Amino acid sequence: MAGAELIGNEEMKEVMDVLETGVFMRYGFDKERKGIFKVKQFEEEFAQYCGSTYALGVTSGSSALKVALAAMGVGPGDEVIVPAFTFVATWEAVLEVGAIPVMGDIDATLNLDPADIERKLTPYTKAVIPVHMCGAMAHIDQIVAVAKKHNLLVLEDNAQGCGGSFKGRKLGTFGDMGIFSFDYYKTITTGEGGMVLTDNKEYAWRADEYHDHGHDHNPAVTRAMEGRHILGFNYRMNELQGALGLAQLRKLDTVCAEQVKNKTKIKGFLSRVKEVGLREIPDPAGDTATFLAFNLPTEELAAKFQKSLAAGGVDTVCFKANKWHYAPNWEHMMARSTANPKQYPFTDPSYRGKVIYDRKDIPQAEDLLGRTLVMGISVKMTDERIAQIKAAVEKAAQEL
Ligand SMILES: *Cc1c(COP(=O)(O)O)cnc(C)c1O
């Protein structure tokens, strides 16, 4: 549960600053707000933490994905390569801007396989969305290199890897744009919330306008007199979220460091089980350690191991069976059942491609996810809990 485990006086103080002014909106009310701009400050501190030029707070990770795609001009007629293993929001965002998601395979990192991008390319491919699943990085350098070679945009979905890095550079800053989620499950939380990062000035202003009905946020005039260039919608983060974000961001390094300590202990005894293999992590120093993913030689053995662990009080997830994180399991997506009766954008006449969703096109995901088990790592894990996990692992190993 990460940052949610550490809610305390720091969050209360930041939120109280906002409650004392009574101004919950990030824009306007200049007299009443008494100089308090929590969302703006959160954006500035978040951009600095990540080493990025521009940051924009939004209502969720899902809306962050949509805002970023809209800012880059991805839309009708375009295909976007998205890994089969991700939360459904990554795919939904592509459909929301009128583009078509194409199912990408994963590699031993459990993230998008750079080699699969070229296999899934068509004349309509416009962008690729690598996702850093379960707290650790994809081969992001290779993905960016392949994308550049083919002139594709890269949007990094770093909803699950906030605070993580690859070779010293923060995840979310490798692509043309990057996004984060601060929902209640994520590494740091604002209840609901998200962030969009970019170094590109044009994408930054387009995201800024799009997320607030087109407002150009010209400081020289009042809000009611502001200009605009593009139509948008409302994805504004509010001041209470900004306040929570500030307090949580200051705890992010502690969250990751404590999780690393706990994960290291568990890995120690888990890796002594000879049938167990560990997920590939391209740069272990940049792991947020939110999850520990490991695999067994076959699906049958993984299911057996999972059952024994559960009997010992240790729950794990097998994502091939999960309803929300594996594309072939989304019956509504496979049926192209969008919310409009015309099944837009799948039926959009400007879309010339012929996307197909077939498990045969993601052989590595089908193999790996079926025999991979994922264990959640908490910030606070007592010695008793670690000992319980150790006992469960040792018993499960005997029962294999
Ligand atoms: C959580 C998540 C999202 C969506 O974030 P919300 O803030 O819940 O909307 C997007 N992508 C991935 C990979 C996620 O895990």
The ligand as a Gaussian input file, in Angstrom:
#p B3LYP/6-31G(d) Opt

LIG

0 1
 C       -3.348000       2.807000     -11.852000
 C       -2.913000       2.783000     -13.257000
 C       -3.391000       3.691000     -14.212000
 C       -4.537000       4.615000     -13.948000
 O       -4.372000       5.443000     -12.881000
 P       -5.664000       5.997000     -12.074000
 O       -5.083000       7.114000     -11.272000
 O       -6.166000       4.879000     -11.220000
 O       -6.640000       6.465000     -13.070000
 C       -2.842000       3.666000     -15.489000
 N       -1.887000       2.787000     -15.818000
 C       -1.417000       1.875000     -14.945000
 C       -0.341000       0.940000     -15.366000
 C       -1.934000       1.815000     -13.641000
 O       -1.486000       0.896000     -12.793000

